[in-house]
């Protein structure tokens, strides 16, 4: 359904659909090593869920913020070493607009 590569050609983010389930995939790299398990979960209130996870002993990986692809999301590591990315959809973004925003973000990060 979607694919965004890093400058070296490795998969930064991909999405596929199997039946009525959407899977998000990425290749590990120096910044994101292979994990026991990584989950991306949509929730009604990402800010509250993230706070509860941190209060329960989770370690923040990324504070909750709005993303170029239309989600408000953040990530944390649980005590078993699993990574949880939690999100609430805040904006529907067309594939063309998503690609434009992704390219602009990559350009900003490379400077």
Sine and cosine of phi, psi and omega as CSV:
sin_phi,cos_phi,sin_psi,cos_psi,sin_omega,cos_omega
0.00,0.00,-0.68,0.73,0.01,-1.00
-0.60,-0.80,0.46,-0.89,0.09,-1.00
-0.46,-0.89,0.78,-0.63,0.10,-1.00
-0.78,-0.62,0.83,-0.55,-0.01,-1.00
-0.99,-0.16,0.41,-0.91,0.18,-0.98
-0.98,0.20,0.22,-0.98,0.02,-1.00
-0.83,0.56,-0.48,0.88,0.00,-1.00
-0.99,0.11,0.04,1.00,0.05,-1.00
1.00,-0.06,-0.14,0.99,0.03,-1.00
-0.97,0.25,0.38,-0.93,-0.06,-1.00
-0.96,0.29,0.90,-0.44,0.09,-1.00
-1.00,0.08,-0.68,0.73,-0.01,-1.00
-0.38,-0.93,0.74,-0.67,0.09,-1.00
-0.65,-0.76,0.45,-0.89,0.06,-1.00
-0.74,-0.67,0.63,-0.78,0.09,-1.00
-0.66,-0.75,0.38,-0.92,-0.01,-1.00
-0.86,-0.51,0.74,-0.67,0.09,-1.00
-0.83,-0.55,0.93,-0.36,-0.10,-1.00
0.89,0.46,-0.82,-0.57,0.03,-1.00
-0.97,-0.23,0.29,0.96,-0.01,-1.00
-0.94,-0.35,0.70,-0.72,0.04,-1.00
-0.97,-0.23,0.77,-0.64,0.05,-1.00
-0.93,-0.36,0.67,-0.74,0.07,-1.00
-0.93,-0.36,0.72,-0.70,-0.10,-1.00
-0.78,-0.63,0.43,-0.90,0.12,-0.99
-0.38,-0.93,0.42,-0.91,0.08,-1.00
-1.00,0.03,0.61,-0.79,0.09,-1.00
-0.93,0.37,0.36,-0.93,0.04,-1.00
-0.40,-0.91,-0.21,-0.98,-0.03,-1.00
-0.88,0.48,-0.60,0.80,-0.02,-1.00
-0.98,0.21,-0.59,0.81,-0.06,-1.00
-0.82,-0.58,1.00,-0.05,-0.01,-1.00
-0.95,0.32,0.31,-0.95,0.07,-1.00
-0.84,0.54,0.64,-0.77,-0.06,-1.00
-0.90,-0.43,0.37,-0.93,0.12,-0.99
-0.85,0.53,-0.65,0.76,0.04,-1.00
-0.24,-0.97,0.63,-0.77,0.10,-0.99
-0.77,-0.64,0.76,-0.65,-0.02,-1.00
-0.83,-0.56,0.58,-0.81,0.10,-0.99
-0.87,-0.49,0.90,-0.43,-0.14,-0.99
-0.84,-0.55,0.77,-0.64,0.10,-0.99
-1.00,0.06,0.73,-0.69,-0.04,-1.00
-0.72,-0.69,0.39,-0.92,0.02,-1.00
-0.91,0.41,-0.54,0.84,-0.07,-1.00
-0.68,-0.73,1.00,0.06,-0.08,-1.00
-0.89,0.46,-0.60,0.80,-0.04,-1.00
-0.89,0.45,-0.71,0.71,0.01,-1.00
-0.92,0.40,-0.70,0.72,-0.01,-1.00
-0.88,0.47,-0.68,0.74,0.01,-1.00
-0.89,0.45,-0.72,0.69,0.01,-1.00
-0.87,0.50,-0.70,0.72,0.01,-1.00
-0.88,0.47,-0.66,0.75,0.00,-1.00
-0.90,0.43,-0.68,0.73,0.01,-1.00
-0.92,0.39,-0.68,0.73,0.03,-1.00
-0.88,0.47,-0.46,0.89,-0.01,-1.00
-1.00,0.02,0.10,1.00,0.07,-1.00
0.94,-0.34,0.04,1.00,0.07,-1.00
-0.94,0.35,0.45,-0.89,0.02,-1.00
-0.96,-0.27,0.83,-0.55,-0.05,-1.00
-0.89,0.45,0.75,-0.66,0.14,-0.99
-0.98,-0.21,-0.57,0.82,0.02,-1.00
-0.37,-0.93,0.83,-0.56,0.05,-1.00
-0.88,0.48,0.46,-0.89,0.02,-1.00
-0.91,0.42,0.75,-0.66,0.06,-1.00
-0.37,-0.93,0.26,-0.96,0.04,-1.00
-0.97,0.26,0.67,-0.75,-0.06,-1.00
-0.93,-0.37,0.37,-0.93,-0.05,-1.00
-0.88,0.47,-0.39,0.92,-0.09,-1.00
-1.00,-0.05,0.11,0.99,0.12,-0.99
0.98,-0.19,0.01,1.00,0.04,-1.00
-0.98,-0.19,0.49,-0.87,0.27,-0.96
-0.98,-0.22,0.90,-0.43,-0.15,-0.99
-0.58,-0.82,0.29,-0.96,0.08,-1.00
-0.40,-0.91,0.15,-0.99,-0.03,-1.00
-0.68,-0.74,0.46,-0.89,0.07,-1.00
-0.53,-0.85,0.36,-0.93,0.06,-1.00
-0.96,-0.29,0.74,-0.67,0.03,-1.00
-1.00,0.06,0.16,-0.99,-0.05,-1.00
-0.87,0.50,-0.35,0.94,0.03,-1.00
-1.00,0.05,-0.01,1.00,0.02,-1.00
1.00,-0.03,0.04,1.00,0.05,-1.00
-0.98,0.20,0.54,-0.84,0.05,-1.00
-0.97,-0.24,0.71,-0.70,0.04,-1.00
-0.87,-0.50,0.82,-0.57,0.11,-0.99
-0.94,-0.34,0.88,-0.48,-0.05,-1.00
-0.92,-0.39,0.59,-0.80,-0.13,-0.99
-0.50,-0.87,0.40,-0.92,0.21,-0.98
-0.79,-0.62,0.75,-0.66,0.03,-1.00
-0.96,0.29,0.82,-0.57,-0.01,-1.00
-0.90,-0.43,-0.24,0.97,-0.06,-1.00
-0.39,-0.92,0.72,-0.69,0.13,-0.99
-1.00,0.05,0.82,-0.57,-0.09,-1.00
-0.87,-0.49,0.75,-0.66,0.03,-1.00
-0.92,0.39,0.42,-0.91,0.05,-1.00
-0.84,0.55,-0.61,0.80,-0.01,-1.00
-0.92,0.39,-0.69,0.72,0.02,-1.00
-0.93,0.38,-0.61,0.79,0.03,-1.00
-0.88,0.47,-0.69,0.72,0.02,-1.00
-0.90,0.43,-0.66,0.75,0.02,-1.00
-0.88,0.48,-0.72,0.69,0.00,-1.00
-0.91,0.42,-0.64,0.77,0.02,-1.00
-0.88,0.47,-0.72,0.69,0.01,-1.00
-0.88,0.47,-0.69,0.72,0.01,-1.00
-0.89,0.45,-0.65,0.76,0.01,-1.00
-0.91,0.42,-0.69,0.73,0.03,-1.00
-0.87,0.50,-0.65,0.76,0.01,-1.00
-0.90,0.43,-0.66,0.76,0.03,-1.00
-0.91,0.42,-0.64,0.77,-0.03,-1.00
-0.95,0.31,-0.39,0.92,-0.03,-1.00
-0.99,0.12,-0.11,0.99,0.00,-1.00
-0.99,-0.13,0.00,0.00,0.00,0.00
